[in-house]
Amino acid sequence: MSILNWTRSQWEHRGDVSPKRNDAISILDEVKEGGRFPCFAYGYVLASQLKVSGFKSRVIYLKNKDIATSMQGGGHVATEVFIDDLQKWVFVDAQFNIMPFLNNVPLNAVELQNAIRTDFDKLEFRSLGKIDKMTYINFVQPYLFYFDCSFDQREDVITERNTVNGKRSLMLVPLGAENPTFMLVWNSKIDYCVYTNSISDFYAKPD
C-alpha cells in the first residue's frame, strides 16, 4: 500500500497530456519539471516501483464493451501485482490510490468486475488516502469488460520485445463477446493481441 500511495502522491492527474516516454524514470523526471499525466503514466510508474521492490507486476489495460462504436471514454490503465503469499494477481489503481478487497482478500480485475455485480455490499477499497466507493465504481465499472497486458513487461528494452505469434499482448475476452479490432475514440486498430477466453491463461503465474 505504501508504494501505491507514493506513486499517487507524485502528481495530480491530467488526461490530455502524454509523457515523452513510457518508462518510469522519464515520467518522474518530467513530473519534477511540472509534468502532469494520465492514468497510463501512473500504471507504468507503479509497475516499475513494484518491480524494484521485488514484486512481479504488469500494466493492465481496461476497455469498455463498446470500444468499436463509442466516442465516450474507451479505456483505463492500472496495474496488477503478483502476491506470492496468495499465489495470485492483485489489481491496484494508482490514479485513485486504491486496492479492492472482498472478505479481506485482495482482488484481480476480473474478480473486481464480479464483486461489483454479486457482492457489492461486501466489496471494499483500501487506501492510505481518501476513498469514495461509489465514485470509483461509477468510473471503473464500464471499463471492466476487455482486459489486456503485454507479454513483455520489461522497461528500456534494447533488443526486440518478446511476442507470441507476432503479437505483443494478451487480451481476455468474455465468452460470447467479439474479439475487438478497433477503438473508435482513438481511431486505432487493435491488431496486436492474442485473444483468449481463459481466465486461468490471463492470470497464469508469472515466470
Secondary structure, DSSP 8 states (H G I E B T S, - for coil): -HHHHHHHTT----TT---SSSSHHHHHHHHHTT----HHHHHHHHHHHHHHTT-EEEEEEEE-TTTTT--S--EEEEEEEEETTTTEEEEEBTTTTBEEEETTEE--HHHHHHHHHH-TTT-EEE-SS---HHHHHHHHGGGBSEEEEES---SS--S----BTTB-EEEE--TT-----EETTTTEE--SEEEE--HHHHT----
